[in-house]
Amino acid sequence: MRIVTVKDAASKKAFLELGRTLYRDDPEYTPALDIEIENTFNPRKNKSHQHGESIRFLLLDELDRPIGRIGAFYDHRKFGRNPHKVGGVGFFECVDNEVAAHLLFDAARNWLEGKGCEGMDGPVNFGANHMNWGLLVEDFHATSIGMPYSKPYYQRLFEGYGFNVFFKQQSREMDLTRPMPERFAKVTQYAMERHQITIKPALREELDSLVKDFVLIFNEGWQFHEGFIPLTEREVKEILAELKKIYIEDLFRFAYVNGEAAGFMIALPDLNQIFKPYRGKPGIWGFLKFVIRKRNNYRSYLQSGQLDRIRLLIMGVRPKFQKLGLDAVMSYDARERFYQLGFKRIELSWVGDFNPKMLSLMEATGAHTSCMHHTYRFMFDPALRQTYSMVIPMDTKERYLQEQGHEGKSQFEEIPEP
């Protein structure tokens, strides 16, 4: 077996085709689109390359047939917030062979060490953590857009190499055809009246005017998360420009308290339901068909039953508003509107085990567990491997929660029964 670097058209094609080869008999497999993977490693498409580098490796057998792949990358913006410089690996696929997997991990490790990294997380994305992040370890059914699908034995390959679970990512699915628990309606009415809460969709013609609100909410709401990198208005405009291609106005919602930007949520139609038959490469005609049928808020797909699920990508509230029950208000409002649009299910994904408030909220909605992913960490120094814990210093996180007065609770739990 030998490792080769992905450089030319032939090796890029082999990197993409390997997933389809390994999962050829798995009806649940829905890969990321080829163009999405290629864009991740393209410096002209992925702005993360402005702050780091990426590389891809293929593993070939004795007959030069691809039997494994891995990507490696680092973003030096994240180094400043962590006690150690940690890079990442992702897009891992491999035959069930420990030696083969170790060769891939070694190749990534050696490259990252050469770039000054002291460890690696995986499998992760070179970019936003709501896409292609984590290893599926439970409930191996068709995943929603951006959620990775994995072979069950991959857990053994990662842990056998020495990766330790860094955090667990829980996803839950809620049945939109069933009303939410009655308490949500009561809390919503109480909170909206008492705190002058309003919820509005992000209309296309108003997106530019919402950029400042987006930046404010995101940068304050996520500042305590591991690996947090503040967003700029320019970056948000680029994000929204991409979302415009696929989003529905009513799935992108902003919350205001007395007219002040307080929180937002972004949900997307589960495009995996649409693109699953193409196995990652819909081609020109597949994309053209999609453009035509997604008009009028995906009405054609909804009416045919091909699309019935959405995925909640992100939801956040500024710290100063986190004791008003705003998460419950936004959840109740979203369920009502999403159901009116014709969707029957929503996947709430993903929430890390470091976020007890959101886990509590998901539990309160009555949503059932749909899948579990793990994010692993491997420190190159064996001594660090034994002692390393969450990168967010727990004393900092606990002190913040104590100052807010609701450690481990969801905002929903703090609102008294009206």
C-alpha angles and dihedrals in degrees: 000000000000139000121233129184117241105242114131136050094265095053091044090053091048090051091055097041095052093076092053090048095051094045098038092121097039111098091190095060116113111170129201110264115271091236090054092054093045092049090052091062096037112098090205092056104033113059091198086083088071087070102032147352141262138204138180131216133197125201115215127195127225090283092049092252115146111251102160145018140187139173125214129195146153136203112203091203087076094053094076094061096048130070087227134034106253125183128186145240126205149154087055118175126164145157116256095274123117094204091053093049092049091053090055093047090047091053091052092044094050092049093047092047088053088056093053099262121146098198145356136233121210154242090001139135130256091237136008116023095221090073129063094348128145140010118275107235104161136036102022099204131125108303127219127249112306095007113118123236118211144183111259091236092058089084089060091048094052096044092042090059091053103265113149125206106264095182139338122239117211123197126189134190124218126202105231092194089070121069118245119254111292092245091069091060092049094047091047094053093044095047096043093052097042098044101029092242119181129183123202136174122243102252115204094239090052099048095100091053090051095057094091091050091049093051093046095050095043098046093048097038097049100035094108096049120108113262092013114173117186116239123230125215090249091055092048091051089054091049092050092047089058093045091053089071094064112009132106116222095230092053091063108066135178126201125209131191113205087340095307120122106254111158147344142197132203124202128175134199109261097254090182087077089057100040100036094099090057094060093220101316114075094164126206096306092048092053092044091052089049093051091052098045097044092066119116093030094309091301094157093053092045094049093049092050093236089117122040105135136075130190124224102223102180141357127178144164129201111252094243090061099043097104098056100080090252093146090058092047093050092046093051093045091048095049091052094048097041091053091050089055090060103259118137102190139033126194114212101209136205127357120165124224086244089070106068093165094061092041088055091049092051089051091051093054090061092238114156124230110268103176145342127222130186128214109206132202128203118188114202094218108074091215091057090045090064098045106031117121136170112327091225100080104244092220089058093048094045092046091052093049091048091051088053089049097229111083111175094001131111119233086243091064094052097060111092119236104272 
